[in-house]
Amino acid sequence: MRKWKILIADDEEGIVSTMKNYFEMSDYQVVTACNGKEVLEKISCQPDIILLDINMPDLDGFSTCQRIRDHVFCPILFLTARIESSDKVKGLRMGADDYIVKPFDFDELGARVEAHLRREQRKKNQPTVRFFKELSINYSEREIFINQNSVVLSKREFDIVELLSMNSGQVFDRDRIYDIVWGIDGEGNSDTIMEHIRKIRAKLGRYTLHNYIETVWGIGYKWNG
């Protein structure tokens, strides 16, 4: 199992050193910064979670969070001695996920960090599923069910269903479908799309009368969910 990577930013060297030792003993990979500018320089390390002090020189925690929030999706926890509700609201609106008030208990800090990482892991492990009438598609597992009946598709057939169903109502011509599914290096031609769609319809048709892949005559195909 890989180590979680944590980025710790605080201008107090003693606090940074202590937190670094604590998390390394807990088997984390630790990256440190002493101000907001260093955070911007080190954010490319792709941390799993960020601990960000508010009161840092030059670029404070609020400004740093605002700069990076649109580019990183991991939890950001503010470390702060401030307890005013206005500061909490400001931080949360800028994209922070939690507040840790100084002075803090290290075991509580560790538990908070673990809780956020577990929550993120659950999000990542959730399958992407969509439902269309009696049909369900699990894109993560590449599975299709109609009224609890499993519909087994080939790789290319599923890729076509995925493309059309993820863009429900949008019309794709045969060339476009071929380019997306087979890629520009495909050695066939778009005529194969008709045969694949015929097979998909036949497999779905064993369990439903609904026509999920609709032909738009003279143009192409669209998903009819």
TORKOL-4160 file (C-alpha; in steps of 0.2 Angstrom, whole numbers, padded with zeros to 4 digits, m for minus):
225
<pt num="1" X="0000" Y="0000" Z="0000"/>
<pt num="2" X="0007" Y="0017" Z="m0005"/>
<pt num="3" X="0011" Y="0030" Z="0008"/>
<pt num="4" X="m0001" Y="0045" Z="0010"/>
<pt num="5" X="0008" Y="0061" Z="0005"/>
<pt num="6" X="0005" Y="0076" Z="0016"/>
<pt num="7" X="0010" Y="0094" Z="0013"/>
<pt num="8" X="0013" Y="0104" Z="0028"/>
<pt num="9" X="0015" Y="0123" Z="0027"/>
<pt num="10" X="0019" Y="0134" Z="0043"/>
<pt num="11" X="0031" Y="0148" Z="0046"/>
<pt num="12" X="0035" Y="0142" Z="0063"/>
<pt num="13" X="0050" Y="0130" Z="0060"/>
<pt num="14" X="0047" Y="0121" Z="0077"/>
<pt num="15" X="0029" Y="0117" Z="0073"/>
<pt num="16" X="0034" Y="0111" Z="0056"/>
<pt num="17" X="0048" Y="0100" Z="0062"/>
<pt num="18" X="0037" Y="0092" Z="0076"/>
<pt num="19" X="0022" Y="0089" Z="0063"/>
<pt num="20" X="0035" Y="0081" Z="0051"/>
<pt num="21" X="0041" Y="0069" Z="0064"/>
<pt num="22" X="0024" Y="0064" Z="0070"/>
<pt num="23" X="0017" Y="0060" Z="0052"/>
<pt num="24" X="0033" Y="0052" Z="0047"/>
<pt num="25" X="0032" Y="0040" Z="0062"/>
<pt num="26" X="0014" Y="0037" Z="0056"/>
<pt num="27" X="0021" Y="0031" Z="0039"/>
<pt num="28" X="0016" Y="0047" Z="0029"/>
<pt num="29" X="0027" Y="0055" Z="0016"/>
<pt num="30" X="0030" Y="0073" Z="0021"/>
<pt num="31" X="0033" Y="0088" Z="0011"/>
<pt num="32" X="0036" Y="0104" Z="0020"/>
<pt num="33" X="0035" Y="0123" Z="0016"/>
<pt num="34" X="0038" Y="0138" Z="0027"/>
<pt num="35" X="0027" Y="0151" Z="0017"/>
<pt num="36" X="0014" Y="0152" Z="0004"/>
<pt num="37" X="0026" Y="0154" Z="m0010"/>
<pt num="38" X="0034" Y="0138" Z="m0006"/>
<pt num="39" X="0017" Y="0130" Z="m0006"/>
<pt num="40" X="0015" Y="0136" Z="m0024"/>
<pt num="41" X="0032" Y="0129" Z="m0029"/>
<pt num="42" X="0029" Y="0112" Z="m0021"/>
<pt num="43" X="0011" Y="0109" Z="m0025"/>
<pt num="44" X="0017" Y="0099" Z="m0040"/>
<pt num="45" X="0021" Y="0085" Z="m0028"/>
<pt num="46" X="0003" Y="0081" Z="m0029"/>
<pt num="47" X="m0001" Y="0079" Z="m0010"/>
<pt num="48" X="m0016" Y="0069" Z="m0004"/>
<pt num="49" X="m0019" Y="0082" Z="0009"/>
<pt num="50" X="m0013" Y="0099" Z="0014"/>
<pt num="51" X="m0011" Y="0107" Z="0031"/>
<pt num="52" X="m0010" Y="0126" Z="0029"/>
<pt num="53" X="m0006" Y="0139" Z="0042"/>
<pt num="54" X="m0016" Y="0155" Z="0040"/>
<pt num="55" X="m0003" Y="0167" Z="0047"/>
<pt num="56" X="0011" Y="0166" Z="0035"/>
<pt num="57" X="0022" Y="0180" Z="0028"/>
<pt num="58" X="0020" Y="0187" Z="0011"/>
<pt num="59" X="0007" Y="0175" Z="0005"/>
<pt num="60" X="m0005" Y="0170" Z="0019"/>
<pt num="61" X="m0015" Y="0154" Z="0020"/>
<pt num="62" X="m0031" Y="0162" Z="0014"/>
<pt num="63" X="m0022" Y="0169" Z="m0002"/>
<pt num="64" X="m0013" Y="0152" Z="m0004"/>
<pt num="65" X="m0029" Y="0142" Z="m0003"/>
<pt num="66" X="m0037" Y="0153" Z="m0016"/>
<pt num="67" X="m0023" Y="0151" Z="m0028"/>
<pt num="68" X="m0022" Y="0132" Z="m0027"/>
<pt num="69" X="m0040" Y="0127" Z="m0024"/>
<pt num="70" X="m0045" Y="0126" Z="m0043"/>
<pt num="71" X="m0030" Y="0116" Z="m0047"/>
<pt num="72" X="m0029" Y="0103" Z="m0033"/>
<pt num="73" X="m0044" Y="0092" Z="m0027"/>
<pt num="74" X="m0036" Y="0085" Z="m0011"/>
<pt num="75" X="m0043" Y="0091" Z="0007"/>
<pt num="76" X="m0035" Y="0107" Z="0013"/>
<pt num="77" X="m0035" Y="0109" Z="0032"/>
<pt num="78" X="m0031" Y="0126" Z="0040"/>
<pt num="79" X="m0020" Y="0128" Z="0055"/>
<pt num="80" X="m0025" Y="0143" Z="0065"/>
<pt num="81" X="m0025" Y="0152" Z="0081"/>
<pt num="82" X="m0039" Y="0162" Z="0075"/>
<pt num="83" X="m0056" Y="0157" Z="0081"/>
<pt num="84" X="m0068" Y="0171" Z="0074"/>
<pt num="85" X="m0082" Y="0164" Z="0065"/>
<pt num="86" X="m0079" Y="0176" Z="0051"/>
<pt num="87" X="m0062" Y="0169" Z="0048"/>
<pt num="88" X="m0069" Y="0151" Z="0047"/>
<pt num="89" X="m0083" Y="0157" Z="0035"/>
<pt num="90" X="m0070" Y="0166" Z="0024"/>
<pt num="91" X="m0058" Y="0150" Z="0024"/>
<pt num="92" X="m0072" Y="0138" Z="0020"/>
<pt num="93" X="m0078" Y="0149" Z="0005"/>
<pt num="94" X="m0061" Y="0149" Z="m0002"/>
<pt num="95" X="m0060" Y="0130" Z="m0002"/>
<pt num="96" X="m0054" Y="0124" Z="0015"/>
<pt num="97" X="m0061" Y="0108" Z="0021"/>
<pt num="98" X="m0058" Y="0110" Z="0040"/>
<pt num="99" X="m0050" Y="0120" Z="0053"/>
<pt num="100" X="m0037" Y="0114" Z="0066"/>
<pt num="101" X="m0036" Y="0127" Z="0081"/>
<pt num="102" X="m0019" Y="0130" Z="0089"/>
<pt num="103" X="m0013" Y="0123" Z="0100"/>
<pt num="104" X="m0019" Y="0106" Z="0095"/>
<pt num="105" X="m0017" Y="0089" Z="0101"/>
<pt num="106" X="m0007" Y="0079" Z="0089"/>
<pt num="107" X="m0017" Y="0063" Z="0091"/>
<pt num="108" X="m0033" Y="0073" Z="0087"/>
<pt num="109" X="m0024" Y="0081" Z="0072"/>
<pt num="110" X="m0019" Y="0064" Z="0066"/>
<pt num="111" X="m0037" Y="0058" Z="0068"/>
<pt num="112" X="m0044" Y="0072" Z="0058"/>
<pt num="113" X="m0031" Y="0070" Z="0044"/>
<pt num="114" X="m0035" Y="0051" Z="0043"/>
<pt num="115" X="m0054" Y="0055" Z="0043"/>
<pt num="116" X="m0052" Y="0066" Z="0028"/>
<pt num="117" X="m0041" Y="0054" Z="0019"/>
<pt num="118" X="m0054" Y="0040" Z="0022"/>
<pt num="119" X="m0068" Y="0051" Z="0015"/>
<pt num="120" X="m0058" Y="0055" Z="0000"/>
<pt num="121" X="m0054" Y="0036" Z="m0003"/>
<pt num="122" X="m0072" Y="0032" Z="m0002"/>
<pt num="123" X="m0076" Y="0045" Z="m0015"/>
<pt num="124" X="m0063" Y="0038" Z="m0027"/>
<pt num="125" X="m0069" Y="0020" Z="m0024"/>
<pt num="126" X="m0087" Y="0024" Z="m0028"/>
<pt num="127" X="m0092" Y="0017" Z="m0045"/>
<pt num="128" X="m0099" Y="0029" Z="m0058"/>
<pt num="129" X="m0116" Y="0023" Z="m0062"/>
<pt num="130" X="m0130" Y="0030" Z="m0072"/>
<pt num="131" X="m0148" Y="0024" Z="m0074"/>
<pt num="132" X="m0159" Y="0024" Z="m0090"/>
<pt num="133" X="m0177" Y="0018" Z="m0087"/>
<pt num="134" X="m0174" Y="m0001" Z="m0083"/>
<pt num="135" X="m0156" Y="m0001" Z="m0089"/>
<pt num="136" X="m0141" Y="0003" Z="m0078"/>
<pt num="137" X="m0123" Y="0006" Z="m0083"/>
<pt num="138" X="m0108" Y="0004" Z="m0071"/>
<pt num="139" X="m0094" Y="0013" Z="m0080"/>
<pt num="140" X="m0081" Y="0009" Z="m0067"/>
<pt num="141" X="m0084" Y="m0010" Z="m0069"/>
<pt num="142" X="m0090" Y="m0009" Z="m0087"/>
<pt num="143" X="m0106" Y="m0018" Z="m0083"/>
<pt num="144" X="m0123" Y="m0016" Z="m0090"/>
<pt num="145" X="m0139" Y="m0023" Z="m0082"/>
<pt num="146" X="m0157" Y="m0023" Z="m0088"/>
<pt num="147" X="m0170" Y="m0028" Z="m0075"/>
<pt num="148" X="m0156" Y="m0037" Z="m0065"/>
<pt num="149" X="m0151" Y="m0046" Z="m0081"/>
<pt num="150" X="m0132" Y="m0044" Z="m0086"/>
<pt num="151" X="m0129" Y="m0038" Z="m0104"/>
<pt num="152" X="m0112" Y="m0044" Z="m0109"/>
<pt num="153" X="m0104" Y="m0033" Z="m0122"/>
<pt num="154" X="m0087" Y="m0033" Z="m0131"/>
<pt num="155" X="m0074" Y="m0020" Z="m0127"/>
<pt num="156" X="m0079" Y="m0010" Z="m0142"/>
<pt num="157" X="m0097" Y="m0012" Z="m0140"/>
<pt num="158" X="m0096" Y="m0006" Z="m0122"/>
<pt num="159" X="m0085" Y="0009" Z="m0128"/>
<pt num="160" X="m0098" Y="0014" Z="m0140"/>
<pt num="161" X="m0112" Y="0013" Z="m0127"/>
<pt num="162" X="m0101" Y="0023" Z="m0115"/>
<pt num="163" X="m0098" Y="0037" Z="m0127"/>
<pt num="164" X="m0116" Y="0038" Z="m0132"/>
<pt num="165" X="m0124" Y="0036" Z="m0115"/>
<pt num="166" X="m0112" Y="0049" Z="m0107"/>
<pt num="167" X="m0118" Y="0061" Z="m0120"/>
<pt num="168" X="m0136" Y="0057" Z="m0120"/>
<pt num="169" X="m0146" Y="0066" Z="m0134"/>
<pt num="170" X="m0130" Y="0071" Z="m0143"/>
<pt num="171" X="m0129" Y="0065" Z="m0161"/>
<pt num="172" X="m0113" Y="0057" Z="m0167"/>
<pt num="173" X="m0109" Y="0052" Z="m0185"/>
<pt num="174" X="m0101" Y="0036" Z="m0189"/>
<pt num="175" X="m0084" Y="0044" Z="m0192"/>
<pt num="176" X="m0084" Y="0053" Z="m0176"/>
<pt num="177" X="m0088" Y="0037" Z="m0166"/>
<pt num="178" X="m0075" Y="0027" Z="m0175"/>
<pt num="179" X="m0062" Y="0041" Z="m0172"/>
<pt num="180" X="m0066" Y="0042" Z="m0153"/>
<pt num="181" X="m0068" Y="0023" Z="m0150"/>
<pt num="182" X="m0054" Y="0016" Z="m0161"/>
<pt num="183" X="m0043" Y="0031" Z="m0161"/>
<pt num="184" X="m0034" Y="0039" Z="m0175"/>
<pt num="185" X="m0023" Y="0024" Z="m0177"/>
<pt num="186" X="m0038" Y="0012" Z="m0180"/>
<pt num="187" X="m0035" Y="0001" Z="m0196"/>
<pt num="188" X="m0053" Y="m0001" Z="m0201"/>
<pt num="189" X="m0066" Y="0011" Z="m0206"/>
<pt num="190" X="m0082" Y="0019" Z="m0200"/>
<pt num="191" X="m0093" Y="0005" Z="m0209"/>
<pt num="192" X="m0089" Y="m0006" Z="m0194"/>
<pt num="193" X="m0099" Y="0005" Z="m0183"/>
<pt num="194" X="m0116" Y="0000" Z="m0191"/>
<pt num="195" X="m0112" Y="m0019" Z="m0187"/>
<pt num="196" X="m0107" Y="m0015" Z="m0169"/>
<pt num="197" X="m0123" Y="m0005" Z="m0166"/>
<pt num="198" X="m0133" Y="m0019" Z="m0173"/>
<pt num="199" X="m0125" Y="m0031" Z="m0161"/>
<pt num="200" X="m0128" Y="m0019" Z="m0146"/>
<pt num="201" X="m0146" Y="m0017" Z="m0151"/>
<pt num="202" X="m0148" Y="m0036" Z="m0152"/>
<pt num="203" X="m0140" Y="m0039" Z="m0135"/>
<pt num="204" X="m0151" Y="m0026" Z="m0127"/>
<pt num="205" X="m0166" Y="m0031" Z="m0136"/>
<pt num="206" X="m0166" Y="m0048" Z="m0127"/>
<pt num="207" X="m0172" Y="m0039" Z="m0111"/>
<pt num="208" X="m0181" Y="m0023" Z="m0117"/>
<pt num="209" X="m0191" Y="m0016" Z="m0131"/>
<pt num="210" X="m0184" Y="0001" Z="m0128"/>
<pt num="211" X="m0173" Y="0007" Z="m0142"/>
<pt num="212" X="m0158" Y="0015" Z="m0132"/>
<pt num="213" X="m0148" Y="0019" Z="m0148"/>
<pt num="214" X="m0158" Y="0029" Z="m0160"/>
<pt num="215" X="m0153" Y="0032" Z="m0178"/>
<pt num="216" X="m0154" Y="0050" Z="m0184"/>
<pt num="217" X="m0156" Y="0047" Z="m0202"/>
<pt num="218" X="m0143" Y="0054" Z="m0213"/>
<pt num="219" X="m0133" Y="0060" Z="m0198"/>
<pt num="220" X="m0128" Y="0047" Z="m0186"/>
<pt num="221" X="m0133" Y="0040" Z="m0169"/>
<pt num="222" X="m0138" Y="0046" Z="m0152"/>
<pt num="223" X="m0143" Y="0039" Z="m0135"/>
<pt num="224" X="m0161" Y="0038" Z="m0131"/>
<pt num="225" X="m0162" Y="0036" Z="m0112"/>
